[in-house]
Each structure stands twice: as structure tokens, then as C-alpha cells.
Amino acid sequence: MDKRLIATLACPLCHGRLHYHPEAAELICRNDAMAFPIRDGIPVMLASEARALTTDERLQPEN
Ligand SMILES: [Zn+2]
């Protein structure tokens, strides 16, 4: 996925910065503890499609 594209994406809920997790193909918002899926290379920036982070994921350090 294009990192320049990711840099332009903001969380649809809080408009904060997102963290790209290539292994999971997800964009993480730490503020909302939500993960937005990337399907076929297209970020799905819908709260209804996002999943809540697990407690373990919330405790992981920023990257
Ligand atoms: Zn957010």
C-alpha cells in the first residue's frame, strides 16, 4: 500500500493520525482504539467496518 496515501488518511471519528499495520492490513487509531481494514489495497474508513482493538493491542507501544 502506498505510504504517501496513508499519510493523507485521518481517522473518520477523531481526525487523528492513523498507524499502518502491514501484517494485519489495518489502519489503527490509538485515540479511538479502533482498527480500520484495508481490503484489496483500499482503506475502508467506516466506523461500522472497524473493529475495536483488544486490550493487548491497546498496550502495544506506538510505532
Ligand atoms: Zn480516531
N, CA, C, O and the ligand as a Tripos MOL2 file, in Angstrom:
@<TRIPOS>MOLECULE
protein
  253   251    64     0     0
PROTEIN
NO_CHARGES

@<TRIPOS>ATOM
      1 N           0.8310   -1.1910    0.0000 N.3       1 MET1
      2 CA          0.0000    0.0000    0.0000 C.3       1 MET1
      3 C           0.8730    1.2510    0.0000 C.2       1 MET1
      4 O           1.9450    1.2730    0.6040 O.2       1 MET1
      5 N           0.4110    2.2660   -0.6690 N.am      2 ASP2
      6 CA          1.1910    3.4850   -0.8760 C.3       2 ASP2
      7 C           1.2940    4.2920    0.4210 C.2       2 ASP2
      8 O           0.2860    4.7550    0.9560 O.2       2 ASP2
      9 N           2.5050    4.4530    0.9120 N.am      3 LYS3
     10 CA          2.6700    5.1600    2.1830 C.3       3 LYS3
     11 C           2.2850    6.6390    2.0670 C.2       3 LYS3
     12 O           1.8700    7.2540    3.0490 O.2       3 LYS3
     13 N           2.4220    7.1960    0.8820 N.am      4 ARG4
     14 CA          2.0090    8.5980    0.7290 C.3       4 ARG4
     15 C           0.4950    8.7300    0.8620 C.2       4 ARG4
     16 O          -0.0130    9.7250    1.3790 O.2       4 ARG4
     17 N          -0.2140    7.7120    0.3850 N.am      5 LEU5
     18 CA         -1.6670    7.7150    0.5450 C.3       5 LEU5
     19 C          -2.0250    7.6160    2.0220 C.2       5 LEU5
     20 O          -2.8880    8.3430    2.5140 O.2       5 LEU5
     21 N          -1.3520    6.7080    2.7240 N.am      6 ILE6
     22 CA         -1.6450    6.5350    4.1430 C.3       6 ILE6
     23 C          -1.4310    7.8340    4.8970 C.2       6 ILE6
     24 O          -2.2000    8.1730    5.7970 O.2       6 ILE6
     25 N          -0.3870    8.5570    4.5280 N.am      7 ALA7
     26 CA         -0.0700    9.7970    5.2410 C.3       7 ALA7
     27 C          -1.1840   10.8220    5.1140 C.2       7 ALA7
     28 O          -1.2900   11.7280    5.9400 O.2       7 ALA7
     29 N          -2.0210   10.6870    4.0830 N.am      8 THR8
     30 CA         -3.1020   11.6560    3.8910 C.3       8 THR8
     31 C          -4.3760   11.2300    4.6240 C.2       8 THR8
     32 O          -5.3320   11.9990    4.7250 O.2       8 THR8
     33 N          -4.3740    9.9970    5.1320 N.am      9 LEU9
     34 CA         -5.5920    9.4940    5.7580 C.3       9 LEU9
     35 C          -5.6660    9.9130    7.2120 C.2       9 LEU9
     36 O          -4.6660    9.8860    7.9300 O.2       9 LEU9
     37 N          -6.8510   10.2970    7.6390 N.am     10 ALA10
     38 CA         -7.0870   10.6080    9.0420 C.3      10 ALA10
     39 C          -8.2650    9.7700    9.5220 C.2      10 ALA10
     40 O          -9.1040    9.3370    8.7310 O.2      10 ALA10
     41 N          -8.3100    9.5550   10.8030 N.am     11 CYS11
     42 CA         -9.4080    8.7980   11.4000 C.3      11 CYS11
     43 C         -10.7290    9.5250   11.1360 C.2      11 CYS11
     44 O         -10.8170   10.7320   11.3620 O.2      11 CYS11
     45 N         -11.7500    8.8170   10.6660 N.am     12 PRO12
     46 CA        -13.0380    9.4730   10.3980 C.3      12 PRO12
     47 C         -13.7680    9.8770   11.6790 C.2      12 PRO12
     48 O         -14.7080   10.6700   11.6370 O.2      12 PRO12
     49 N         -13.3370    9.3350   12.8080 N.am     13 LEU13
     50 CA        -14.0110    9.6440   14.0720 C.3      13 LEU13
     51 C         -13.3890   10.8510   14.7610 C.2      13 LEU13
     52 O         -14.0840   11.8010   15.1220 O.2      13 LEU13
     53 N         -12.0620   10.8030   14.9400 N.am     14 CYS14
     54 CA        -11.3990   11.8690   15.7010 C.3      14 CYS14
     55 C         -10.5030   12.7220   14.8020 C.2      14 CYS14
     56 O          -9.9730   13.7370   15.2560 O.2      14 CYS14
     57 N         -10.3240   12.3300   13.5340 N.am     15 HIS15
     58 CA         -9.4780   13.0360   12.5710 C.3      15 HIS15
     59 C          -8.0230   13.0410   12.9970 C.2      15 HIS15
     60 O          -7.2380   13.8900   12.5740 O.2      15 HIS15
     61 N          -7.6750   12.0790   13.8410 N.am     16 GLY16
     62 CA         -6.2950   11.9430   14.2810 C.3      16 GLY16
     63 C          -5.4840   11.1160   13.2920 C.2      16 GLY16
     64 O          -6.0030   10.6050   12.3000 O.2      16 GLY16
     65 N          -4.2030   11.0020   13.5930 N.am     17 ARG17
     66 CA         -3.2830   10.2560   12.7360 C.3      17 ARG17
     67 C          -3.5270    8.7630   12.9010 C.2      17 ARG17
     68 O          -3.8400    8.2890   13.9930 O.2      17 ARG17
     69 N          -3.3770    8.0250   11.7940 N.am     18 LEU18
     70 CA         -3.5430    6.5750   11.8020 C.3      18 LEU18
     71 C          -2.1870    5.9010   11.6880 C.2      18 LEU18
     72 O          -1.2440    6.4540   11.1210 O.2      18 LEU18
     73 N          -2.1090    4.7080   12.2340 N.am     19 HIS19
     74 CA         -0.8790    3.9160   12.1880 C.3      19 HIS19
     75 C          -1.1270    2.7000   11.3080 C.2      19 HIS19
     76 O          -2.0540    1.9260   11.5490 O.2      19 HIS19
     77 N          -0.3010    2.5420   10.2960 N.am     20 TYR20
     78 CA         -0.4550    1.4500    9.3380 C.3      20 TYR20
     79 C           0.2040    0.1870    9.8730 C.2      20 TYR20
     80 O           1.3770    0.2030   10.2450 O.2      20 TYR20
     81 N          -0.5510   -0.9060    9.9100 N.am     21 HIS21
     82 CA         -0.0210   -2.2040   10.3160 C.3      21 HIS21
     83 C          -0.0800   -3.1330    9.1140 C.2      21 HIS21
     84 O          -1.1240   -3.7220    8.8330 O.2      21 HIS21
     85 N           1.0460   -3.2710    8.3960 N.am     22 PRO22
     86 CA          1.0290   -4.0490    7.1600 C.3      22 PRO22
     87 C           0.6860   -5.5210    7.3830 C.2      22 PRO22
     88 O           0.0240   -6.1260    6.5410 O.2      22 PRO22
     89 N           1.1230   -6.1110    8.5030 N.am     23 GLU23
     90 CA          0.8750   -7.5410    8.7440 C.3      23 GLU23
     91 C          -0.6230   -7.8150    8.8250 C.2      23 GLU23
     92 O          -1.1100   -8.8310    8.3290 O.2      23 GLU23
     93 N          -1.3400   -6.8970    9.4570 N.am     24 ALA24
     94 CA         -2.7770   -7.0830    9.6500 C.3      24 ALA24
     95 C          -3.5920   -6.4250    8.5460 C.2      24 ALA24
     96 O          -4.8060   -6.6140    8.4710 O.2      24 ALA24
     97 N          -2.9270   -5.6480    7.6840 N.am     25 ALA25
     98 CA         -3.6340   -4.8530    6.6740 C.3      25 ALA25
     99 C          -4.7160   -4.0190    7.3390 C.2      25 ALA25
    100 O          -5.8890   -4.0530    6.9680 O.2      25 ALA25
    101 N          -4.2690   -3.2690    8.3390 N.am     26 GLU26
    102 CA         -5.2040   -2.4210    9.0870 C.3      26 GLU26
    103 C          -4.5760   -1.0560    9.3310 C.2      26 GLU26
    104 O          -3.3560   -0.8970    9.3570 O.2      26 GLU26
    105 N          -5.4510   -0.0880    9.5080 N.am     27 LEU27
    106 CA         -5.0380    1.2420    9.9510 C.3      27 LEU27
    107 C          -5.5970    1.4400   11.3540 C.2      27 LEU27
    108 O          -6.8000    1.3200   11.5850 O.2      27 LEU27
    109 N          -4.6970    1.7460   12.2820 N.am     28 ILE28
    110 CA         -5.0620    1.7990   13.6940 C.3      28 ILE28
    111 C          -5.2030    3.2480   14.1400 C.2      28 ILE28
    112 O          -4.3480    4.0870   13.8570 O.2      28 ILE28
    113 N          -6.2920    3.5240   14.8400 N.am     29 CYS29
    114 CA         -6.4280    4.8000   15.5380 C.3      29 CYS29
    115 C          -6.2640    4.5350   17.0250 C.2      29 CYS29
    116 O          -7.0650    3.8230   17.6300 O.2      29 CYS29
    117 N          -5.2210    5.1110   17.6080 N.am     30 ARG30
    118 CA         -4.9530    4.9160   19.0370 C.3      30 ARG30
    119 C          -5.9610    5.6840   19.8880 C.2      30 ARG30
    120 O          -6.3200    5.2350   20.9760 O.2      30 ARG30
    121 N          -6.4120    6.8160   19.4100 N.am     31 ASN31
    122 CA         -7.3450    7.6270   20.2000 C.3      31 ASN31
    123 C          -8.6520    6.8850   20.4420 C.2      31 ASN31
    124 O          -9.1980    6.9040   21.5450 O.2      31 ASN31
    125 N          -9.1410    6.2360   19.4020 N.am     32 ASP32
    126 CA        -10.4250    5.5430   19.4840 C.3      32 ASP32
    127 C         -10.2720    4.0510   19.7660 C.2      32 ASP32
    128 O         -11.2560    3.3530   20.0100 O.2      32 ASP32
    129 N          -9.0110    3.5630   19.7300 N.am     33 ALA33
    130 CA         -8.7460    2.1220   19.8870 C.3      33 ALA33
    131 C          -9.5410    1.3240   18.8650 C.2      33 ALA33
    132 O         -10.1920    0.3310   19.1900 O.2      33 ALA33
    133 N          -9.4700    1.7890   17.6130 N.am     34 MET34
    134 CA        -10.1730    1.1360   16.5160 C.3      34 MET34
    135 C          -9.1820    0.7750   15.4180 C.2      34 MET34
    136 O          -8.1630    1.4420   15.2350 O.2      34 MET34
    137 N          -9.5020   -0.3030   14.6840 N.am     35 ALA35
    138 CA         -8.6950   -0.7240   13.5400 C.3      35 ALA35
    139 C          -9.5770   -0.7360   12.3040 C.2      35 ALA35
    140 O         -10.6100   -1.4040   12.2660 O.2      35 ALA35
    141 N          -9.1550    0.0140   11.2960 N.am     36 PHE36
    142 CA         -9.8940    0.0900   10.0340 C.3      36 PHE36
    143 C          -9.2530   -0.8680    9.0340 C.2      36 PHE36
    144 O          -8.0350   -0.8430    8.8570 O.2      36 PHE36
    145 N         -10.0410   -1.7020    8.3830 N.am     37 PRO37
    146 CA         -9.4780   -2.6950    7.4640 C.3      37 PRO37
    147 C          -9.0250   -2.0740    6.1470 C.2      37 PRO37
    148 O          -9.5320   -1.0370    5.7210 O.2      37 PRO37
    149 N          -8.0510   -2.7370    5.5120 N.am     38 ILE38
    150 CA         -7.6440   -2.3960    4.1490 C.3      38 ILE38
    151 C          -8.0160   -3.5910    3.2850 C.2      38 ILE38
    152 O          -7.4510   -4.6730    3.4460 O.2      38 ILE38
    153 N          -8.9450   -3.4080    2.3840 N.am     39 ARG39
    154 CA         -9.4370   -4.5070    1.5480 C.3      39 ARG39
    155 C          -9.0410   -4.2650    0.1030 C.2      39 ARG39
    156 O          -9.3970   -3.2450   -0.4860 O.2      39 ARG39
    157 N          -8.2930   -5.2190   -0.4700 N.am     40 ASP40
    158 CA         -7.8150   -5.1000   -1.8470 C.3      40 ASP40
    159 C          -7.0500   -3.7940   -2.0440 C.2      40 ASP40
    160 O          -7.1240   -3.1700   -3.1020 O.2      40 ASP40
    161 N          -6.3100   -3.3910   -1.0020 N.am     41 GLY41
    162 CA         -5.4980   -2.1860   -1.0910 C.3      41 GLY41
    163 C          -6.2560   -0.9020   -0.8600 C.2      41 GLY41
    164 O          -5.6820    0.1830   -0.9610 O.2      41 GLY41
    165 N          -7.5350   -1.0020   -0.5510 N.am     42 ILE42
    166 CA         -8.3610    0.1930   -0.3420 C.3      42 ILE42
    167 C          -8.7090    0.3060    1.1440 C.2      42 ILE42
    168 O          -9.3490   -0.5890    1.6960 O.2      42 ILE42
    169 N          -8.2970    1.3890    1.7900 N.am     43 PRO43
    170 CA         -8.6720    1.5630    3.1930 C.3      43 PRO43
    171 C         -10.1820    1.7880    3.3260 C.2      43 PRO43
    172 O         -10.7700    2.6020    2.6150 O.2      43 PRO43
    173 N         -10.7810    1.0580    4.2390 N.am     44 VAL44
    174 CA        -12.2190    1.1920    4.4850 C.3      44 VAL44
    175 C         -12.3960    2.0640    5.7150 C.2      44 VAL44
    176 O         -12.3160    1.5850    6.8460 O.2      44 VAL44
    177 N         -12.6380    3.3480    5.4860 N.am     45 MET45
    178 CA        -12.6520    4.3120    6.5790 C.3      45 MET45
    179 C         -14.0740    4.5180    7.0950 C.2      45 MET45
    180 O         -14.6040    5.6290    7.0830 O.2      45 MET45
    181 N         -14.6700    3.4310    7.5430 N.am     46 LEU46
    182 CA        -16.0280    3.4830    8.0720 C.3      46 LEU46
    183 C         -16.0300    2.9210    9.4910 C.2      46 LEU46
    184 O         -15.5070    1.8340    9.7370 O.2      46 LEU46
    185 N         -16.6150    3.6580   10.4050 N.am     47 ALA47
    186 CA        -16.6750    3.1830   11.7860 C.3      47 ALA47
    187 C         -17.4340    1.8660   11.8680 C.2      47 ALA47
    188 O         -17.1390    1.0280   12.7200 O.2      47 ALA47
    189 N         -18.4120    1.6810   10.9810 N.am     48 SER48
    190 CA        -19.2070    0.4500   11.0070 C.3      48 SER48
    191 C         -18.4020   -0.7650   10.5710 C.2      48 SER48
    192 O         -18.7770   -1.8970   10.8760 O.2      48 SER48
    193 N         -17.2870   -0.5390    9.8520 N.am     49 GLU49
    194 CA        -16.4390   -1.6380    9.3780 C.3      49 GLU49
    195 C         -15.2310   -1.8610   10.2840 C.2      49 GLU49
    196 O         -14.5420   -2.8740   10.1650 O.2      49 GLU49
    197 N         -14.9760   -0.9310   11.1730 N.am     50 ALA50
    198 CA        -13.7980   -1.0260   12.0290 C.3      50 ALA50
    199 C         -14.0440   -2.0150   13.1630 C.2      50 ALA50
    200 O         -15.1810   -2.3090   13.5320 O.2      50 ALA50
    201 N         -12.9290   -2.5170   13.7020 N.am     51 ARG51
    202 CA        -13.0440   -3.3700   14.8830 C.3      51 ARG51
    203 C         -12.3650   -2.6740   16.0480 C.2      51 ARG51
    204 O         -11.4510   -1.8690   15.8720 O.2      51 ARG51
    205 N         -12.8370   -3.0050   17.2410 N.am     52 ALA52
    206 CA        -12.2090   -2.4550   18.4410 C.3      52 ALA52
    207 C         -10.9160   -3.1990   18.7120 C.2      52 ALA52
    208 O         -10.8490   -4.4160   18.5430 O.2      52 ALA52
    209 N          -9.8880   -2.4750   19.1300 N.am     53 LEU53
    210 CA         -8.6320   -3.1220   19.4890 C.3      53 LEU53
    211 C          -8.8170   -3.9430   20.7580 C.2      53 LEU53
    212 O          -9.6150   -3.6030   21.6310 O.2      53 LEU53
    213 N          -8.0560   -5.0350   20.8350 N.am     54 THR54
    214 CA         -8.0520   -5.8220   22.0630 C.3      54 THR54
    215 C          -7.2280   -5.0860   23.1180 C.2      54 THR54
    216 O          -6.4980   -4.1420   22.8150 O.2      54 THR54
    217 N          -7.3650   -5.5410   24.3610 N.am     55 THR55
    218 CA         -6.5910   -4.9200   25.4390 C.3      55 THR55
    219 C          -5.0960   -5.0210   25.1630 C.2      55 THR55
    220 O          -4.3580   -4.0610   25.3850 O.2      55 THR55
    221 N          -4.6420   -6.1850   24.6780 N.am     56 ASP56
    222 CA         -3.2310   -6.3610   24.3610 C.3      56 ASP56
    223 C          -2.7730   -5.3580   23.3000 C.2      56 ASP56
    224 O          -1.7050   -4.7570   23.4100 O.2      56 ASP56
    225 N          -3.5950   -5.1960   22.2880 N.am     57 GLU57
    226 CA         -3.2310   -4.2700   21.2190 C.3      57 GLU57
    227 C          -3.1610   -2.8370   21.7320 C.2      57 GLU57
    228 O          -2.3050   -2.0590   21.3120 O.2      57 GLU57
    229 N          -4.0560   -2.5010   22.6330 N.am     58 ARG58
    230 CA         -4.0400   -1.1460   23.1920 C.3      58 ARG58
    231 C          -2.7720   -0.8570   23.9580 C.2      58 ARG58
    232 O          -2.3270    0.2870   24.0490 O.2      58 ARG58
    233 N          -2.1790   -1.9400   24.5230 N.am     59 LEU59
    234 CA         -0.9880   -1.7780   25.3740 C.3      59 LEU59
    235 C           0.2910   -1.7730   24.5600 C.2      59 LEU59
    236 O           1.3550   -1.4440   25.0850 O.2      59 LEU59
    237 N           0.2060   -2.1330   23.2750 N.am     60 GLN60
    238 CA          1.4140   -2.1370   22.4560 C.3      60 GLN60
    239 C           1.9110   -0.7120   22.2600 C.2      60 GLN60
    240 O           1.1180    0.2230   22.1490 O.2      60 GLN60
    241 N           3.2330   -0.5550   22.2190 N.am     61 PRO61
    242 CA          3.7750    0.7820   22.0240 C.3      61 PRO61
    243 C           3.4780    1.3260   20.6340 C.2      61 PRO61
    244 O           3.2240    0.5680   19.6980 O.2      61 PRO61
    245 N           3.5120    2.6140   20.5160 N.am     62 GLU62
    246 CA          3.3350    3.2690   19.2150 C.3      62 GLU62
    247 C           4.4440    2.8250   18.2770 C.2      62 GLU62
    248 O           5.5600    2.5340   18.7070 O.2      62 GLU62
    249 N           4.1280    2.7780   17.0110 N.am     63 ASN63
    250 CA          5.1870    2.5400   16.0260 C.3      63 ASN63
    251 C           5.0530    3.5070   14.8790 C.2      63 ASN63
    252 O           5.8530    3.4690   13.9440 O.2      63 ASN63
    253 ZN         -9.7670    8.1830   15.8380 Zn       64 ZN64
@<TRIPOS>BOND
     1     1     2 1
     2     2     3 1
     3     3     4 2
     4     3     5 am
     5     5     6 1
     6     6     7 1
     7     7     8 2
     8     7     9 am
     9     9    10 1
    10    10    11 1
    11    11    12 2
    12    11    13 am
    13    13    14 1
    14    14    15 1
    15    15    16 2
    16    15    17 am
    17    17    18 1
    18    18    19 1
    19    19    20 2
    20    19    21 am
    21    21    22 1
    22    22    23 1
    23    23    24 2
    24    23    25 am
    25    25    26 1
    26    26    27 1
    27    27    28 2
    28    27    29 am
    29    29    30 1
    30    30    31 1
    31    31    32 2
    32    31    33 am
    33    33    34 1
    34    34    35 1
    35    35    36 2
    36    35    37 am
    37    37    38 1
    38    38    39 1
    39    39    40 2
    40    39    41 am
    41    41    42 1
    42    42    43 1
    43    43    44 2
    44    43    45 am
    45    45    46 1
    46    46    47 1
    47    47    48 2
    48    47    49 am
    49    49    50 1
    50    50    51 1
    51    51    52 2
    52    51    53 am
    53    53    54 1
    54    54    55 1
    55    55    56 2
    56    55    57 am
    57    57    58 1
    58    58    59 1
    59    59    60 2
    60    59    61 am
    61    61    62 1
    62    62    63 1
    63    63    64 2
    64    63    65 am
    65    65    66 1
    66    66    67 1
    67    67    68 2
    68    67    69 am
    69    69    70 1
    70    70    71 1
    71    71    72 2
    72    71    73 am
    73    73    74 1
    74    74    75 1
    75    75    76 2
    76    75    77 am
    77    77    78 1
    78    78    79 1
    79    79    80 2
    80    79    81 am
    81    81    82 1
    82    82    83 1
    83    83    84 2
    84    83    85 am
    85    85    86 1
    86    86    87 1
    87    87    88 2
    88    87    89 am
    89    89    90 1
    90    90    91 1
    91    91    92 2
    92    91    93 am
    93    93    94 1
    94    94    95 1
    95    95    96 2
    96    95    97 am
    97    97    98 1
    98    98    99 1
    99    99   100 2
   100    99   101 am
   101   101   102 1
   102   102   103 1
   103   103   104 2
   104   103   105 am
   105   105   106 1
   106   106   107 1
   107   107   108 2
   108   107   109 am
   109   109   110 1
   110   110   111 1
   111   111   112 2
   112   111   113 am
   113   113   114 1
   114   114   115 1
   115   115   116 2
   116   115   117 am
   117   117   118 1
   118   118   119 1
   119   119   120 2
   120   119   121 am
   121   121   122 1
   122   122   123 1
   123   123   124 2
   124   123   125 am
   125   125   126 1
   126   126   127 1
   127   127   128 2
   128   127   129 am
   129   129   130 1
   130   130   131 1
   131   131   132 2
   132   131   133 am
   133   133   134 1
   134   134   135 1
   135   135   136 2
   136   135   137 am
   137   137   138 1
   138   138   139 1
   139   139   140 2
   140   139   141 am
   141   141   142 1
   142   142   143 1
   143   143   144 2
   144   143   145 am
   145   145   146 1
   146   146   147 1
   147   147   148 2
   148   147   149 am
   149   149   150 1
   150   150   151 1
   151   151   152 2
   152   151   153 am
   153   153   154 1
   154   154   155 1
   155   155   156 2
   156   155   157 am
   157   157   158 1
   158   158   159 1
   159   159   160 2
   160   159   161 am
   161   161   162 1
   162   162   163 1
   163   163   164 2
   164   163   165 am
   165   165   166 1
   166   166   167 1
   167   167   168 2
   168   167   169 am
   169   169   170 1
   170   170   171 1
   171   171   172 2
   172   171   173 am
   173   173   174 1
   174   174   175 1
   175   175   176 2
   176   175   177 am
   177   177   178 1
   178   178   179 1
   179   179   180 2
   180   179   181 am
   181   181   182 1
   182   182   183 1
   183   183   184 2
   184   183   185 am
   185   185   186 1
   186   186   187 1
   187   187   188 2
   188   187   189 am
   189   189   190 1
   190   190   191 1
   191   191   192 2
   192   191   193 am
   193   193   194 1
   194   194   195 1
   195   195   196 2
   196   195   197 am
   197   197   198 1
   198   198   199 1
   199   199   200 2
   200   199   201 am
   201   201   202 1
   202   202   203 1
   203   203   204 2
   204   203   205 am
   205   205   206 1
   206   206   207 1
   207   207   208 2
   208   207   209 am
   209   209   210 1
   210   210   211 1
   211   211   212 2
   212   211   213 am
   213   213   214 1
   214   214   215 1
   215   215   216 2
   216   215   217 am
   217   217   218 1
   218   218   219 1
   219   219   220 2
   220   219   221 am
   221   221   222 1
   222   222   223 1
   223   223   224 2
   224   223   225 am
   225   225   226 1
   226   226   227 1
   227   227   228 2
   228   227   229 am
   229   229   230 1
   230   230   231 1
   231   231   232 2
   232   231   233 am
   233   233   234 1
   234   234   235 1
   235   235   236 2
   236   235   237 am
   237   237   238 1
   238   238   239 1
   239   239   240 2
   240   239   241 am
   241   241   242 1
   242   242   243 1
   243   243   244 2
   244   243   245 am
   245   245   246 1
   246   246   247 1
   247   247   248 2
   248   247   249 am
   249   249   250 1
   250   250   251 1
   251   251   252 2
@<TRIPOS>SUBSTRUCTURE
     1 MET1         2 RESIDUE 1 A MET
     2 ASP2         6 RESIDUE 1 A ASP
     3 LYS3        10 RESIDUE 1 A LYS
     4 ARG4        14 RESIDUE 1 A ARG
     5 LEU5        18 RESIDUE 1 A LEU
     6 ILE6        22 RESIDUE 1 A ILE
     7 ALA7        26 RESIDUE 1 A ALA
     8 THR8        30 RESIDUE 1 A THR
     9 LEU9        34 RESIDUE 1 A LEU
    10 ALA10       38 RESIDUE 1 A ALA
    11 CYS11       42 RESIDUE 1 A CYS
    12 PRO12       46 RESIDUE 1 A PRO
    13 LEU13       50 RESIDUE 1 A LEU
    14 CYS14       54 RESIDUE 1 A CYS
    15 HIS15       58 RESIDUE 1 A HIS
    16 GLY16       62 RESIDUE 1 A GLY
    17 ARG17       66 RESIDUE 1 A ARG
    18 LEU18       70 RESIDUE 1 A LEU
    19 HIS19       74 RESIDUE 1 A HIS
    20 TYR20       78 RESIDUE 1 A TYR
    21 HIS21       82 RESIDUE 1 A HIS
    22 PRO22       86 RESIDUE 1 A PRO
    23 GLU23       90 RESIDUE 1 A GLU
    24 ALA24       94 RESIDUE 1 A ALA
    25 ALA25       98 RESIDUE 1 A ALA
    26 GLU26      102 RESIDUE 1 A GLU
    27 LEU27      106 RESIDUE 1 A LEU
    28 ILE28      110 RESIDUE 1 A ILE
    29 CYS29      114 RESIDUE 1 A CYS
    30 ARG30      118 RESIDUE 1 A ARG
    31 ASN31      122 RESIDUE 1 A ASN
    32 ASP32      126 RESIDUE 1 A ASP
    33 ALA33      130 RESIDUE 1 A ALA
    34 MET34      134 RESIDUE 1 A MET
    35 ALA35      138 RESIDUE 1 A ALA
    36 PHE36      142 RESIDUE 1 A PHE
    37 PRO37      146 RESIDUE 1 A PRO
    38 ILE38      150 RESIDUE 1 A ILE
    39 ARG39      154 RESIDUE 1 A ARG
    40 ASP40      158 RESIDUE 1 A ASP
    41 GLY41      162 RESIDUE 1 A GLY
    42 ILE42      166 RESIDUE 1 A ILE
    43 PRO43      170 RESIDUE 1 A PRO
    44 VAL44      174 RESIDUE 1 A VAL
    45 MET45      178 RESIDUE 1 A MET
    46 LEU46      182 RESIDUE 1 A LEU
    47 ALA47      186 RESIDUE 1 A ALA
    48 SER48      190 RESIDUE 1 A SER
    49 GLU49      194 RESIDUE 1 A GLU
    50 ALA50      198 RESIDUE 1 A ALA
    51 ARG51      202 RESIDUE 1 A ARG
    52 ALA52      206 RESIDUE 1 A ALA
    53 LEU53      210 RESIDUE 1 A LEU
    54 THR54      214 RESIDUE 1 A THR
    55 THR55      218 RESIDUE 1 A THR
    56 ASP56      222 RESIDUE 1 A ASP
    57 GLU57      226 RESIDUE 1 A GLU
    58 ARG58      230 RESIDUE 1 A ARG
    59 LEU59      234 RESIDUE 1 A LEU
    60 GLN60      238 RESIDUE 1 A GLN
    61 PRO61      242 RESIDUE 1 A PRO
    62 GLU62      246 RESIDUE 1 A GLU
    63 ASN63      250 RESIDUE 1 A ASN
    64 ZN64       253 GROUP 0 **** ****
